[in-house]
Amino acid sequence: MIRLPATVTGLILTLFAAPALADTVIDDSRLVSGGGSAALPPYLQCVPYARQVSGIAIYGDAYTWWDQAEGRYARGTRPRVGAVMTFKRHGNSTLGHVAAVSRIVDSRTVLIRHANWSPIHGRRGQIEDNVKVIDVSPDNDWSEVRVWYAPINGLGSSHWPVQGFIYPGAPNKGEVQTARAAAGTVSAARPARQMAATDPIGAIIKREMRW
Protein backbone atom coordinates (compact mmCIF):
# COMPACT_ATOMS: atom_id res chain seq x y z
CA MET A 1 0.00 0.00 0.00
CA ILE A 2 1.38 3.45 -0.98
CA ARG A 3 1.25 6.08 1.74
CA LEU A 4 0.97 9.67 0.59
CA PRO A 5 2.44 12.57 2.58
CA ALA A 6 -0.08 14.18 4.89
CA THR A 7 0.02 17.46 2.94
CA VAL A 8 -0.87 15.70 -0.34
CA THR A 9 -3.67 13.72 1.30
CA GLY A 10 -5.06 16.89 2.85
CA LEU A 11 -4.99 18.69 -0.48
CA ILE A 12 -6.87 15.86 -2.22
CA LEU A 13 -9.53 15.75 0.50
CA THR A 14 -9.94 19.53 0.40
CA LEU A 15 -10.35 19.55 -3.39
CA PHE A 16 -13.05 16.92 -3.52
CA ALA A 17 -14.85 18.12 -0.40
CA ALA A 18 -15.47 21.54 -1.95
CA PRO A 19 -19.11 22.21 -2.94
CA ALA A 20 -18.19 22.87 -6.57
CA LEU A 21 -16.48 19.48 -6.84
CA ALA A 22 -18.77 17.45 -4.67
CA ASP A 23 -18.68 14.13 -6.48
CA THR A 24 -16.57 12.74 -9.32
CA VAL A 25 -18.58 9.56 -9.88
CA ILE A 26 -20.07 9.55 -13.38
CA ASP A 27 -23.55 8.18 -13.98
CA ASP A 28 -24.27 7.46 -17.65
CA SER A 29 -28.04 7.59 -17.17
CA ARG A 30 -29.82 8.30 -20.47
CA LEU A 31 -32.67 10.71 -20.94
CA VAL A 32 -35.44 10.28 -23.48
CA SER A 33 -35.17 11.58 -27.03
CA GLY A 34 -34.72 15.35 -27.07
CA GLY A 35 -32.98 15.49 -23.74
CA GLY A 36 -29.76 13.89 -24.91
CA SER A 37 -27.57 12.20 -22.34
CA ALA A 38 -26.60 13.36 -18.88
CA ALA A 39 -23.79 12.58 -16.49
CA LEU A 40 -23.07 13.33 -12.85
CA PRO A 41 -19.62 14.92 -12.79
CA PRO A 42 -18.53 17.49 -10.19
CA TYR A 43 -20.82 20.52 -9.89
CA LEU A 44 -20.19 22.72 -12.91
CA GLN A 45 -21.34 26.14 -13.98
CA CYS A 46 -22.20 26.69 -17.64
CA VAL A 47 -19.23 28.97 -18.36
CA PRO A 48 -16.26 26.61 -17.81
CA TYR A 49 -18.02 23.79 -19.64
CA ALA A 50 -18.89 25.94 -22.69
CA ARG A 51 -15.35 27.26 -22.74
CA GLN A 52 -13.86 23.77 -22.58
CA VAL A 53 -15.99 22.13 -25.28
CA SER A 54 -15.91 25.10 -27.69
CA GLY A 55 -12.32 26.28 -27.26
CA ILE A 56 -13.61 29.86 -27.00
CA ALA A 57 -11.40 31.34 -24.29
CA ILE A 58 -13.70 33.86 -22.66
CA TYR A 59 -14.01 34.19 -18.90
CA GLY A 60 -16.54 35.84 -16.63
CA ASP A 61 -20.30 35.65 -16.22
CA ALA A 62 -22.24 34.22 -19.14
CA TYR A 63 -24.12 37.44 -19.93
CA THR A 64 -20.78 39.22 -20.53
CA TRP A 65 -19.54 36.79 -23.22
CA TRP A 66 -21.26 38.51 -26.12
CA ASP A 67 -19.60 41.87 -25.49
CA GLN A 68 -16.28 40.27 -24.56
CA ALA A 69 -16.24 38.44 -27.91
CA GLU A 70 -16.28 41.70 -29.88
CA GLY A 71 -13.02 42.05 -31.75
CA ARG A 72 -11.79 38.63 -30.62
CA TYR A 73 -14.21 36.13 -32.15
CA ALA A 74 -16.69 36.17 -35.00
CA ARG A 75 -20.31 36.67 -33.94
CA GLY A 76 -23.63 36.20 -35.65
CA THR A 77 -27.28 35.22 -35.40
CA ARG A 78 -27.14 31.81 -37.11
CA PRO A 79 -26.20 28.60 -35.26
CA ARG A 80 -23.13 26.63 -36.33
CA VAL A 81 -21.66 23.45 -34.86
CA GLY A 82 -19.03 24.47 -32.32
CA ALA A 83 -20.46 27.94 -31.77
CA VAL A 84 -21.52 29.18 -28.34
CA MET A 85 -25.13 30.29 -27.95
CA THR A 86 -25.22 33.23 -25.51
CA PHE A 87 -28.37 33.82 -23.49
CA LYS A 88 -29.35 37.18 -22.06
CA ARG A 89 -30.16 37.62 -18.40
CA HIS A 90 -33.81 36.73 -18.02
CA GLY A 91 -36.09 35.85 -15.11
CA ASN A 92 -34.21 33.92 -12.46
CA SER A 93 -31.21 33.54 -14.78
CA THR A 94 -29.47 36.64 -13.45
CA LEU A 95 -26.04 35.72 -14.88
CA GLY A 96 -27.22 34.59 -18.31
CA HIS A 97 -26.27 31.25 -19.82
CA VAL A 98 -23.91 29.86 -22.47
CA ALA A 99 -24.13 26.57 -24.38
CA ALA A 100 -22.16 24.98 -27.21
CA VAL A 101 -23.98 23.91 -30.38
CA SER A 102 -23.37 20.22 -31.12
CA ARG A 103 -25.69 19.63 -34.09
CA ILE A 104 -27.94 21.51 -36.52
CA VAL A 105 -31.20 19.60 -36.98
CA ASP A 106 -33.12 22.07 -39.13
CA SER A 107 -33.65 25.82 -39.49
CA ARG A 108 -35.52 25.93 -36.18
CA THR A 109 -33.84 23.18 -34.16
CA VAL A 110 -30.36 22.57 -32.80
CA LEU A 111 -28.79 20.32 -30.20
CA ILE A 112 -26.53 21.81 -27.56
CA ARG A 113 -24.08 20.76 -24.86
CA HIS A 114 -24.34 22.70 -21.62
CA ALA A 115 -24.06 22.54 -17.85
CA ASN A 116 -26.12 23.70 -14.86
CA TRP A 117 -29.50 23.95 -16.61
CA SER A 118 -31.66 20.96 -15.61
CA PRO A 119 -31.41 19.32 -12.21
CA ILE A 120 -30.35 15.69 -12.86
CA HIS A 121 -31.47 13.23 -10.18
CA GLY A 122 -32.24 16.24 -8.00
CA ARG A 123 -28.77 17.75 -8.39
CA ARG A 124 -27.92 21.02 -10.09
CA GLY A 125 -24.66 21.82 -11.83
CA GLN A 126 -24.77 18.79 -14.12
CA ILE A 127 -23.77 18.32 -17.76
CA GLU A 128 -26.32 17.56 -20.50
CA ASP A 129 -25.23 16.51 -23.96
CA ASN A 130 -27.16 16.86 -27.26
CA VAL A 131 -30.09 18.73 -25.74
CA LYS A 132 -32.87 20.05 -27.97
CA VAL A 133 -33.31 23.80 -28.40
CA ILE A 134 -35.88 25.30 -30.78
CA ASP A 135 -36.05 28.80 -32.20
CA VAL A 136 -39.40 30.42 -31.41
CA SER A 137 -38.61 33.91 -32.68
CA PRO A 138 -41.16 35.34 -35.15
CA ASP A 139 -38.51 35.97 -37.81
CA ASN A 140 -36.47 32.77 -37.32
CA ASP A 141 -33.50 34.87 -36.19
CA TRP A 142 -32.75 32.82 -33.04
CA SER A 143 -33.47 35.76 -30.74
CA GLU A 144 -35.82 33.62 -28.60
CA VAL A 145 -35.61 29.90 -27.85
CA ARG A 146 -37.18 27.13 -25.83
CA VAL A 147 -34.86 24.65 -24.15
CA TRP A 148 -35.39 21.00 -23.14
CA TYR A 149 -35.85 20.73 -19.36
CA ALA A 150 -35.22 17.32 -17.83
CA PRO A 151 -37.59 17.54 -14.81
CA ILE A 152 -40.61 17.85 -17.11
CA ASN A 153 -39.14 15.54 -19.76
CA GLY A 154 -39.85 18.04 -22.48
CA LEU A 155 -39.25 21.53 -23.81
CA GLY A 156 -39.71 24.22 -21.21
CA SER A 157 -42.44 26.78 -21.84
CA SER A 158 -40.21 29.81 -21.22
CA HIS A 159 -38.99 31.83 -24.16
CA TRP A 160 -35.34 32.61 -23.43
CA PRO A 161 -33.85 35.70 -25.12
CA VAL A 162 -30.59 35.02 -26.97
CA GLN A 163 -27.88 37.56 -27.79
CA GLY A 164 -26.46 35.48 -30.64
CA PHE A 165 -23.72 32.99 -31.44
CA ILE A 166 -19.99 33.30 -30.87
CA TYR A 167 -17.96 31.35 -33.42
CA PRO A 168 -14.51 29.84 -32.72
CA GLY A 169 -12.69 31.93 -35.27
CA ALA A 170 -11.43 35.43 -36.07
CA PRO A 171 -13.94 38.29 -36.17
CA ASN A 172 -15.74 39.10 -39.37
CA LYS A 173 -14.23 42.01 -41.29
CA GLY A 174 -17.31 44.10 -40.65
CA GLU A 175 -17.00 43.86 -36.87
CA VAL A 176 -15.37 46.71 -35.01
CA GLN A 177 -12.25 45.27 -33.39
CA THR A 178 -12.03 47.43 -30.30
CA ALA A 179 -12.24 44.84 -27.56
CA ARG A 180 -8.90 43.14 -28.23
CA ALA A 181 -6.76 45.76 -26.50
CA ALA A 182 -9.20 46.34 -23.66
CA ALA A 183 -9.93 42.73 -22.81
CA GLY A 184 -6.68 41.12 -23.98
CA THR A 185 -6.49 37.96 -26.01
CA VAL A 186 -6.38 34.63 -24.17
CA SER A 187 -5.05 31.75 -26.24
CA ALA A 188 -7.40 28.78 -26.47
CA ALA A 189 -4.39 26.50 -26.75
CA ARG A 190 -2.73 27.29 -23.43
CA PRO A 191 -0.34 24.78 -21.93
CA ALA A 192 -2.07 22.21 -19.74
CA ARG A 193 -0.10 23.29 -16.68
CA GLN A 194 -1.18 26.92 -17.08
CA MET A 195 -4.76 25.85 -17.72
CA ALA A 196 -4.83 23.79 -14.53
CA ALA A 197 -3.56 26.77 -12.56
CA THR A 198 -6.06 29.32 -13.93
CA ASP A 199 -9.02 27.15 -14.84
CA PRO A 200 -9.16 24.12 -12.50
CA ILE A 201 -12.72 23.19 -13.50
CA GLY A 202 -11.74 23.17 -17.18
CA ALA A 203 -8.77 20.96 -16.37
CA ILE A 204 -11.01 18.49 -14.55
CA ILE A 205 -13.44 18.38 -17.48
CA LYS A 206 -10.60 17.68 -19.92
CA ARG A 207 -9.15 14.95 -17.71
CA GLU A 208 -12.33 13.26 -16.49
CA MET A 209 -15.03 13.68 -19.16
CA ARG A 210 -14.39 10.76 -21.53
CA TRP A 211 -18.02 9.74 -22.11
Backbone bond lengths (Angstrom), bond angles and torsions (degrees), N, CA, C in turn:
res aa  C-N    CA-C-N  psi(-1)  N-CA   C-N-CA  omega(-1)  CA-C   N-CA-C  phi
1 M - - - 1.464 - - 1.528 108.97 -
2 I 1.363 117.74 132.96 1.454 122.27 -178.84 1.520 109.11 -89.94
3 R 1.316 116.46 127.11 1.457 121.13 178.11 1.530 109.48 -100.58
4 L 1.327 115.69 125.11 1.443 120.31 179.38 1.518 109.90 -89.94
5 P 1.339 117.81 149.19 1.464 119.97 174.43 1.513 110.87 -56.71
6 A 1.318 115.81 148.79 1.465 120.93 -176.49 1.515 111.85 -57.58
7 T 1.344 117.56 -36.52 1.470 119.64 -179.15 1.512 111.86 -65.83
8 V 1.353 117.13 -38.84 1.465 121.00 178.59 1.520 110.16 -67.57
9 T 1.333 116.50 -45.05 1.468 120.37 178.94 1.519 111.01 -59.45
10 G 1.337 115.78 -42.76 1.465 119.42 -180.00 1.508 111.68 -63.85
11 L 1.344 116.67 -39.50 1.456 120.07 179.16 1.517 111.76 -63.89
12 I 1.341 116.79 -42.71 1.467 120.77 179.13 1.523 110.55 -62.61
13 L 1.320 117.37 -45.06 1.466 121.04 -179.55 1.516 110.94 -64.35
14 T 1.339 117.33 -39.19 1.459 120.53 178.90 1.516 111.43 -64.25
15 L 1.355 116.46 -43.78 1.459 120.92 -179.36 1.508 112.05 -58.92
16 F 1.327 116.89 -49.11 1.458 119.15 -173.50 1.515 113.34 -87.71
17 A 1.339 117.56 -2.88 1.457 120.15 173.97 1.513 110.97 -91.81
18 A 1.332 117.64 -12.91 1.455 121.37 -178.66 1.511 110.38 -65.24
19 P 1.353 117.93 143.79 1.469 120.91 -178.56 1.507 114.03 -55.96
20 A 1.344 117.75 -35.46 1.462 119.94 -177.00 1.516 112.49 -74.77
21 L 1.329 117.55 -12.55 1.455 121.57 -178.15 1.515 109.15 -129.89
22 A 1.316 115.82 47.49 1.450 120.02 -166.64 1.512 114.08 -65.20
23 D 1.330 118.57 -32.83 1.449 119.50 -171.61 1.510 109.29 -154.84
24 T 1.316 118.03 128.43 1.466 120.28 -178.27 1.519 112.46 -103.49
25 V 1.317 117.80 5.92 1.460 120.51 178.39 1.516 109.40 -75.68
26 I 1.328 116.68 129.04 1.464 121.56 -177.75 1.521 110.06 -97.81
27 D 1.321 114.97 132.12 1.460 121.78 177.91 1.519 107.12 -114.65
28 D 1.321 117.87 115.53 1.457 121.61 -176.62 1.519 112.85 -85.96
29 S 1.330 117.62 33.36 1.455 120.85 179.08 1.520 110.20 -57.84
30 R 1.328 116.82 138.63 1.464 121.75 -177.92 1.519 110.08 -103.71
31 L 1.336 114.96 139.03 1.443 120.58 174.54 1.528 108.71 -94.32
32 V 1.327 115.63 169.55 1.460 118.81 -179.16 1.522 109.51 -73.76
33 S 1.339 115.21 170.11 1.454 121.46 -177.86 1.520 110.82 -53.70
34 G 1.322 115.76 132.64 1.464 121.18 -177.84 1.504 111.35 104.58
35 G 1.320 116.74 -30.85 1.447 119.78 -179.22 1.499 112.68 -95.50
36 G 1.316 118.12 -6.23 1.456 120.77 -179.71 1.510 111.49 65.76
37 S 1.332 115.75 -153.07 1.455 120.95 178.87 1.515 109.45 -112.96
38 A 1.324 115.83 157.08 1.451 120.54 -179.68 1.508 109.61 -134.66
39 A 1.313 116.01 151.11 1.455 121.46 177.06 1.521 108.98 -132.23
40 L 1.322 116.64 165.84 1.448 121.42 179.09 1.522 110.40 -115.62
41 P 1.339 117.00 74.15 1.451 120.74 176.39 1.524 108.69 -84.14
42 P 1.329 119.09 -170.17 1.460 120.11 171.96 1.525 110.09 -58.84
43 Y 1.335 116.40 157.31 1.462 121.33 178.71 1.531 109.03 -56.37
44 L 1.316 116.28 129.03 1.460 120.88 -178.21 1.519 110.76 -132.07
45 Q 1.308 116.20 138.90 1.444 121.36 168.88 1.526 108.50 -82.57
46 C 1.333 116.59 166.02 1.464 119.78 -177.08 1.521 112.51 -69.21
47 V 1.331 117.77 -32.37 1.461 121.09 -173.23 1.525 113.54 -63.31
48 P 1.349 119.90 -54.47 1.470 117.75 -178.09 1.514 113.23 -64.16
49 Y 1.343 117.14 -30.94 1.458 118.59 179.68 1.526 110.76 -71.16
50 A 1.335 117.73 -45.02 1.471 120.65 177.90 1.515 110.66 -61.46
51 R 1.304 116.82 -39.67 1.461 120.51 179.13 1.523 111.11 -63.75
52 Q 1.333 116.29 -42.11 1.454 120.74 -176.88 1.529 111.99 -68.04
53 V 1.335 117.38 -46.12 1.465 119.26 -174.32 1.524 112.79 -79.60
54 S 1.333 118.08 -20.52 1.466 120.87 -178.79 1.523 112.80 -98.28
55 G 1.331 117.45 -24.77 1.454 120.79 -174.14 1.516 113.42 78.07
56 I 1.334 117.03 5.23 1.463 121.19 177.93 1.523 108.36 -83.89
57 A 1.314 116.48 110.68 1.464 121.94 -169.48 1.520 111.76 -89.35
58 I 1.323 115.24 70.33 1.464 121.49 175.72 1.524 107.35 -115.85
59 Y 1.316 115.65 141.01 1.462 121.68 -178.60 1.522 109.18 -119.87
60 G 1.317 115.98 164.85 1.458 120.23 179.11 1.509 111.86 101.54
61 D 1.327 115.92 174.57 1.463 121.96 -176.48 1.528 111.25 -56.43
62 A 1.330 115.19 149.15 1.462 120.71 -173.73 1.532 112.57 -57.87
63 Y 1.333 117.17 -39.13 1.467 118.75 -176.04 1.532 112.32 -67.60
64 T 1.341 117.82 -14.67 1.467 120.52 179.82 1.524 112.72 -89.41
65 W 1.324 118.35 -9.34 1.476 120.99 -174.07 1.516 112.19 -61.54
66 W 1.314 117.19 -41.65 1.462 120.14 -175.27 1.528 110.77 -59.23
67 D 1.324 117.28 -48.79 1.460 120.30 179.69 1.525 111.44 -69.90
68 Q 1.330 117.16 -37.15 1.458 119.52 178.92 1.536 112.13 -63.36
69 A 1.329 116.38 -29.67 1.469 120.58 -177.38 1.518 112.67 -72.61
70 E 1.328 117.58 -18.49 1.465 120.32 -177.86 1.525 110.48 -58.75
71 G 1.313 116.32 126.15 1.441 121.75 178.84 1.515 114.72 82.33
72 R 1.336 116.89 -6.41 1.463 120.73 -178.39 1.523 111.91 -115.76
73 Y 1.326 115.77 -37.74 1.466 121.45 -179.36 1.525 109.05 -134.57
74 A 1.318 115.23 153.60 1.466 119.90 174.42 1.522 109.28 -68.52
75 R 1.324 116.30 146.25 1.456 122.16 179.08 1.522 109.69 -132.57
76 G 1.317 116.25 155.70 1.451 119.67 178.09 1.507 111.74 -170.79
77 T 1.332 115.43 -174.31 1.463 121.01 -176.63 1.520 112.72 -111.69
78 R 1.334 117.73 5.51 1.462 120.75 -179.93 1.526 109.76 -111.97
79 P 1.317 118.29 135.68 1.467 120.30 179.35 1.522 111.87 -70.15
80 R 1.316 115.67 145.13 1.464 123.38 172.39 1.524 107.42 -139.95
81 V 1.319 117.04 148.57 1.457 120.62 176.53 1.527 108.56 -61.01
82 G 1.322 116.11 130.55 1.451 121.69 -178.89 1.511 114.33 94.19
83 A 1.337 117.24 -13.05 1.460 120.49 178.73 1.530 110.21 -77.37
84 V 1.313 115.86 159.82 1.463 121.53 175.70 1.524 109.09 -105.21
85 M 1.337 115.64 121.55 1.452 121.94 174.16 1.528 108.09 -81.81
86 T 1.330 116.77 124.71 1.464 120.70 -177.44 1.530 109.91 -108.27
87 F 1.312 115.37 122.81 1.453 122.38 -179.14 1.533 110.05 -94.97
88 K 1.309 115.91 142.74 1.457 120.34 174.21 1.532 109.81 -75.81
89 R 1.309 116.12 163.43 1.458 119.98 170.76 1.528 108.06 -66.48
90 H 1.312 115.48 133.10 1.466 119.28 -175.41 1.522 109.50 -159.22
91 G 1.321 117.17 131.33 1.462 120.76 177.68 1.523 111.08 59.76
92 N 1.343 114.30 -128.90 1.466 118.30 -179.91 1.520 113.03 -83.74
93 S 1.333 117.08 1.28 1.469 121.06 176.14 1.522 107.69 -90.47
94 T 1.338 116.27 79.06 1.459 121.00 -172.64 1.530 113.04 -76.59
95 L 1.333 117.21 -17.07 1.468 120.73 -179.11 1.519 112.09 -107.28
96 G 1.334 117.73 5.86 1.454 120.65 -176.34 1.519 111.32 74.91
97 H 1.320 115.86 -167.19 1.465 120.63 -177.94 1.524 108.17 -157.56
98 V 1.332 116.89 148.98 1.458 121.83 174.41 1.526 108.90 -132.44
99 A 1.336 115.71 145.01 1.463 121.82 -178.50 1.520 109.01 -148.58
100 A 1.325 116.75 145.69 1.462 121.74 -179.19 1.525 110.14 -95.17
101 V 1.320 117.13 133.27 1.457 122.22 179.09 1.526 109.25 -76.39
102 S 1.332 116.79 126.03 1.465 120.72 -179.06 1.526 112.86 -106.73
103 R 1.332 117.61 -20.82 1.470 119.61 -179.21 1.519 109.96 -161.52
104 I 1.323 116.84 142.34 1.466 122.49 171.48 1.524 107.39 -98.85
105 V 1.313 117.13 119.66 1.468 121.51 -179.33 1.522 110.29 -91.01
106 D 1.318 116.43 -51.23 1.462 121.85 175.36 1.519 107.57 -158.54
107 S 1.326 117.39 -170.76 1.466 120.43 -173.91 1.522 112.92 -66.85
108 R 1.331 116.59 -15.01 1.464 120.64 -178.68 1.527 113.43 -118.70
109 T 1.314 117.75 -0.06 1.466 120.16 -172.95 1.512 111.30 -136.97
110 V 1.335 115.37 132.65 1.461 121.17 172.35 1.520 108.72 -134.23
111 L 1.333 115.20 164.39 1.453 121.49 169.93 1.520 107.44 -110.79
112 I 1.330 115.62 143.48 1.458 120.69 -177.77 1.525 111.07 -128.65
113 R 1.321 115.16 162.46 1.466 123.28 170.24 1.524 106.22 -116.81
114 H 1.337 115.86 126.23 1.470 117.27 179.13 1.522 110.65 -155.03
115 A 1.310 114.96 172.40 1.462 121.34 -177.85 1.530 109.76 -130.87
116 N 1.326 114.80 154.00 1.471 123.10 174.37 1.531 112.72 60.40
117 W 1.345 115.01 47.15 1.471 119.98 174.19 1.521 109.07 -114.46
118 S 1.330 117.89 -68.44 1.466 121.08 178.13 1.520 110.62 -90.80
119 P 1.324 117.92 139.96 1.463 118.86 167.06 1.536 108.65 -68.30
120 I 1.325 117.77 131.32 1.462 122.88 178.46 1.523 107.44 -111.65
121 H 1.338 116.54 120.91 1.463 121.16 -175.18 1.529 110.79 52.54
122 G 1.333 115.88 39.33 1.457 120.74 177.73 1.507 115.48 78.84
123 R 1.322 117.89 5.15 1.463 120.97 -177.21 1.512 110.87 -115.42
124 R 1.325 116.11 132.87 1.456 120.73 176.13 1.521 109.44 -86.20
125 G 1.330 115.83 176.11 1.455 121.03 177.03 1.506 114.36 73.44
126 Q 1.333 117.68 26.27 1.461 121.12 -176.06 1.527 111.87 -104.22
127 I 1.328 115.62 158.49 1.458 122.33 179.82 1.530 110.30 -89.00
128 E 1.333 116.63 139.26 1.461 122.96 171.55 1.529 107.76 -126.47
129 D 1.310 115.63 136.40 1.457 121.40 -175.07 1.520 110.26 -117.93
130 N 1.343 117.37 137.57 1.466 122.97 179.32 1.530 111.92 56.22
131 V 1.300 115.10 58.41 1.463 123.89 -177.70 1.529 109.62 -99.40
132 K 1.324 116.05 135.00 1.469 120.53 -176.08 1.527 112.07 -73.06
133 V 1.327 114.75 134.77 1.464 123.30 172.08 1.520 106.98 -133.38
134 I 1.332 117.23 133.50 1.462 119.86 178.78 1.526 110.09 -120.67
135 D 1.315 115.39 142.58 1.448 123.12 177.32 1.528 108.75 -80.59
136 V 1.325 116.66 123.47 1.466 120.57 179.54 1.527 110.93 -117.35
137 S 1.328 116.85 15.26 1.457 119.69 179.04 1.525 110.06 -71.43
138 P 1.330 118.64 145.89 1.466 120.83 -178.53 1.519 113.66 -59.03
139 D 1.329 117.22 -33.47 1.462 121.20 -175.02 1.520 113.49 -102.35
140 N 1.333 117.95 11.91 1.462 121.82 -178.75 1.533 111.16 54.35
141 D 1.353 114.80 43.37 1.472 119.41 179.74 1.528 112.01 -108.61
142 W 1.331 117.20 10.03 1.464 123.03 176.18 1.531 112.53 62.56
143 S 1.324 116.72 29.29 1.462 119.92 176.61 1.527 112.44 -86.30
144 E 1.335 117.53 -14.53 1.461 122.61 175.91 1.526 108.96 -140.84
145 V 1.330 116.21 137.02 1.463 119.24 -178.71 1.531 110.81 -138.95
146 R 1.317 114.22 159.90 1.461 121.97 167.62 1.522 106.89 -112.78
147 V 1.335 115.47 144.36 1.463 121.16 -172.64 1.526 109.66 -125.74
148 W 1.340 115.91 136.66 1.468 121.80 176.54 1.521 109.70 -56.42
149 Y 1.362 115.40 134.41 1.462 121.15 -178.25 1.526 108.42 -127.30
150 A 1.324 115.65 113.51 1.459 121.40 -170.92 1.530 114.33 -56.78
151 P 1.347 120.90 -42.26 1.462 119.17 -176.63 1.520 114.93 -58.74
152 I 1.349 117.50 -27.27 1.460 119.58 178.24 1.524 111.26 -102.52
153 N 1.341 116.12 -0.51 1.462 121.64 178.61 1.529 111.69 55.88
154 G 1.322 115.18 42.80 1.451 119.06 -179.55 1.514 110.60 -174.18
155 L 1.329 115.93 -178.28 1.456 120.33 177.88 1.517 110.38 -70.13
156 G 1.316 116.49 133.17 1.453 119.71 175.62 1.510 111.05 -66.79
157 S 1.322 116.77 155.88 1.466 121.13 -177.71 1.526 112.81 -82.39
158 S 1.325 117.48 -18.16 1.464 120.28 -178.12 1.524 111.57 -67.35
159 H 1.318 114.94 143.03 1.458 121.68 172.95 1.529 107.06 -99.63
160 W 1.325 116.48 110.57 1.451 121.72 -175.54 1.526 110.45 -93.35
161 P 1.330 117.85 124.23 1.473 119.80 179.16 1.526 111.31 -73.48
162 V 1.324 115.84 136.26 1.463 122.78 -176.75 1.519 109.46 -116.62
163 Q 1.343 115.99 135.89 1.465 120.34 176.46 1.518 111.23 -76.02
164 G 1.321 116.91 -39.06 1.454 121.63 -179.08 1.512 110.51 152.97
165 F 1.330 116.02 -160.29 1.461 122.36 -176.42 1.524 109.40 -121.56
166 I 1.324 114.91 135.13 1.460 121.61 174.50 1.521 107.17 -102.61
167 Y 1.338 116.19 125.99 1.455 121.03 -176.40 1.538 110.74 -101.12
168 P 1.321 117.50 143.87 1.473 120.29 -178.52 1.522 112.55 -78.23
169 G 1.311 115.27 67.66 1.456 120.66 -179.74 1.514 110.21 -163.01
170 A 1.304 117.44 177.49 1.465 122.55 -178.54 1.527 110.31 -65.10
171 P 1.322 116.97 155.33 1.476 120.02 179.73 1.513 111.64 -62.32
172 N 1.323 115.24 153.18 1.451 119.80 172.76 1.530 109.75 -66.40
173 K 1.311 116.94 153.01 1.463 120.44 -176.81 1.521 111.80 -60.24
174 G 1.316 116.08 -29.88 1.458 119.11 -177.20 1.519 113.82 -77.17
175 E 1.319 117.90 -12.52 1.459 119.97 -178.25 1.524 110.75 -80.28
176 V 1.309 115.46 140.64 1.454 120.77 177.22 1.523 108.49 -74.88
177 Q 1.309 116.92 122.18 1.462 120.88 -174.93 1.527 110.02 -97.97
178 T 1.322 114.85 72.91 1.455 120.43 -178.88 1.520 113.09 -105.76
179 A 1.332 116.82 -17.18 1.450 119.19 -173.28 1.519 113.17 -81.93
180 R 1.327 117.75 -17.28 1.467 119.98 -174.36 1.527 111.96 -58.98
181 A 1.329 116.85 -48.69 1.459 119.90 -177.23 1.521 111.45 -70.48
182 A 1.338 115.90 -36.87 1.458 119.33 -176.50 1.519 111.79 -72.47
183 A 1.323 115.90 -44.75 1.459 119.58 -175.16 1.514 112.93 -91.79
184 G 1.349 117.35 -23.13 1.460 120.11 -176.01 1.506 109.97 79.45
185 T 1.309 116.64 151.47 1.448 121.28 179.73 1.504 109.92 -101.68
186 V 1.334 116.89 126.88 1.457 122.08 177.71 1.509 107.98 -105.64
187 S 1.293 118.45 122.27 1.460 121.92 -178.94 1.506 111.17 -66.69
188 A 1.334 116.80 133.59 1.469 120.38 177.27 1.511 111.31 -75.15
189 A 1.311 117.53 -14.06 1.462 120.98 -177.39 1.522 110.54 -109.22
190 R 1.349 116.62 48.58 1.455 119.47 179.80 1.513 110.82 -69.86
191 P 1.326 117.13 153.89 1.451 119.57 175.81 1.515 110.98 -58.80
192 A 1.335 116.46 146.87 1.462 120.76 -176.76 1.514 111.84 -58.71
193 R 1.330 117.26 -36.37 1.462 119.66 -178.48 1.518 110.89 -65.69
194 Q 1.352 116.93 -42.00 1.453 120.66 178.09 1.515 110.76 -66.87
195 M 1.331 116.50 -39.25 1.456 120.47 179.16 1.513 110.98 -61.66
196 A 1.322 117.47 -43.22 1.458 121.48 -179.70 1.514 111.00 -62.70
197 A 1.348 116.53 -33.33 1.454 120.05 -177.76 1.512 112.04 -75.64
198 T 1.350 118.09 -36.25 1.458 121.73 -174.81 1.515 113.82 -101.99
199 D 1.301 117.71 -18.51 1.461 121.78 -176.88 1.536 109.41 -140.71
200 P 1.334 118.20 69.73 1.464 120.13 -174.83 1.516 113.77 -60.95
201 I 1.339 118.01 -34.91 1.460 119.92 178.87 1.521 110.37 -65.84
202 G 1.341 116.85 -42.67 1.457 120.29 177.22 1.511 111.63 -60.73
203 A 1.335 116.86 -38.87 1.458 120.37 179.40 1.526 111.08 -65.06
204 I 1.326 116.37 -38.97 1.471 120.32 178.12 1.514 110.79 -65.22
205 I 1.341 116.99 -42.77 1.466 120.44 178.53 1.519 109.73 -58.27
206 K 1.344 116.61 -48.11 1.456 121.08 -176.86 1.517 110.90 -61.99
207 R 1.326 116.68 -37.60 1.466 120.86 -175.68 1.522 112.28 -80.47
208 E 1.350 116.79 -38.32 1.458 120.33 -169.36 1.523 114.51 -98.94
209 M 1.345 118.41 -31.80 1.456 120.62 -172.67 1.513 111.10 -82.01
210 R 1.324 117.43 91.04 1.467 122.19 -179.76 1.523 111.04 -117.17
211 W 1.315 118.55 21.66 1.449 122.41 -178.31 1.517 108.96 -92.51
